């Protein structure tokens, strides 16, 4: 049976809905995040590289918690606006 684009889109959407809460819930700890990196890229990384990634994630965890603690409203504007240097 041939799969249509609509059926494929529905199955991808359903998979994303099922997987996203699991990965977001687990990704709070640095070890869980390192596990996700290992599962996705472990075949390309050495044990030393994986340990370095885990260490970096553990060191940045307090900073990330600080960022997550800031609650933004829908209407909050960015602190700065990017503009390309037009004058030369």
C-alpha positions in Angstrom: 0.0 0.0 0.0 1.4 3.4 -1.0 1.6 6.0 1.8 0.2 9.4 0.9 1.8 12.7 2.0 -1.2 13.3 4.3 -0.8 10.0 6.0 3.0 10.5 6.4 2.4 14.0 7.9 -0.1 12.6 10.4 2.3 9.8 11.5 5.2 12.2 11.9 3.0 14.6 13.9 1.7 11.8 16.1 5.3 10.6 16.7 6.4 14.2 17.6 3.5 14.6 20.1 4.4 11.3 21.8 8.2 11.8 21.9 8.5 15.5 22.8 7.2 15.3 26.4 9.5 12.4 27.1 12.6 14.2 25.9 11.7 17.5 27.4 11.0 15.9 30.8 14.2 13.9 30.8 16.4 16.7 29.5 16.5 18.7 32.8 19.5 16.8 34.1 22.9 17.0 32.5 23.3 13.2 32.5 20.0 12.8 30.7 21.0 15.4 28.1 24.4 13.6 27.7 22.5 10.4 27.1 20.5 12.0 24.3 23.7 13.2 22.7 25.2 9.7 23.0 22.1 8.1 21.5 22.1 10.5 18.6 25.8 11.0 17.9 27.6 8.3 19.9 28.8 6.5 16.9 30.8 9.6 15.8 32.2 10.5 19.2 34.9 9.0 21.3 34.5 8.3 25.1 36.7 11.3 25.9 34.5 13.6 23.7 31.3 12.2 25.3 32.7 12.8 28.8 33.7 16.4 27.8 30.1 17.0 26.5 28.7 15.6 29.8 31.0 17.8 31.8 30.1 20.9 29.7 26.4 20.2 30.2 26.9 19.8 33.9 28.7 23.1 34.2 26.1 25.0 32.2 23.1 23.5 34.1 22.9 26.3 36.8 23.0 29.0 34.1 20.2 27.2 32.2 18.1 27.0 35.3 18.4 30.7 35.7 17.2 31.3 32.2 14.3 28.9 32.6 13.3 30.7 35.8 12.6 33.9 33.9 9.0 34.1 32.9 8.2 36.0 29.7 4.8 37.2 28.6 3.7 37.0 25.0 4.2 40.7 24.5 7.7 41.0 25.9 10.0 42.6 23.4 13.7 41.6 22.8 16.3 43.5 24.8 18.0 44.6 21.6 17.3 44.7 17.9 19.7 43.5 15.3 20.5 45.8 12.4 23.0 45.2 9.7 25.7 47.8 9.2 24.4 49.6 6.1 27.0 52.4 6.1 30.5 51.8 5.0 
